[in-house]
Amino acid sequence: MSSKFSSTLLLLISILMSIQLLASAGNFYRDVDITWGEGRGKIQEGGRGLALSLDKLSGSGFQSKNEYLFGRFDMQLKLVPKNSAGTVTTFFLSSQGEGHDEIDFEFLGNVSGQPYTIHTNVYTQGKGNKEQQFHLWFDPTAAFHTYTIVWNPHRIVFLVDNSPIRVFNNHESMGIPFPKSQAMKVYCSLWNADEWATQGGRVKTDWALAPFTAYYRNINIDGCAVSSGNLFM
Ligand SMILES: *[C@@H]1O[C@H](CO)[C@@H](O)[C@H](O)[C@H]1NC(C)=O
């Protein structure tokens, strides 16, 4: 092989590899649309970060452009600090229409010094009632942490910083429905739910502290995207 040819080949390979790296890192500009909140949702850091805010008039939210049937969905979040009572920050998957399927991570705010509650749930054909709640082993407002949903035909796993906190196995053979036939989009939002969110609804949102802001970073979707009946990876 001539040295000219082999150096051209090396250059080509390195270009291809960098394209591959770019394609695998998520980007909010490429992967999501901000769908509500009239300017309260903002993409930052060239697409690496996204801030959602909530004030008395409105919260805000975004959703993935694609829908997916199974995959691994990673999101880093830094939650509303200090008194976040009444606020709910979400990261979930959902199909659309009647009898929808849904896989939820919801972060229920609390007064300063009291722990956030992580609320998880799984809906199949419109039926939920599979809530499980957790308290975290760190302060989720001090730094970004990674929250992950792994969804395949056998099980759903909820992970926090790569540690599984909940496994929901497919027990269809025992008559328990499992979401596996409807494609889902990724949804994230920050909204006011002070009717029920904090200490059973007893503590209301303190609007003097608004706007409240939650930060998302490094969305990473490794899923099977479904678009008008076509499958592509
Ligand atoms: C808030 O703090 C209280 C008291 O520590 C705790 O019982 C509750 O689970 C926390 N989370 C929410 C969302 O109320």
The ligand as an ORCA input file, in Angstrom:
! r2SCAN-3c Opt
* xyz 0 1
  C     -41.382     15.698     52.026
  O     -40.897     15.578     53.339
  C     -41.721     14.781     54.185
  C     -41.133     14.854     55.585
  O     -39.806     14.437     55.594
  C     -41.786     13.376     53.631
  O     -42.658     12.592     54.427
  C     -42.291     13.394     52.188
  O     -42.220     12.089     51.633
  C     -41.434     14.326     51.360
  N     -41.848     14.387     49.956
  C     -42.983     14.951     49.541
  C     -43.150     15.020     48.072
  O     -43.863     15.377     50.268
*
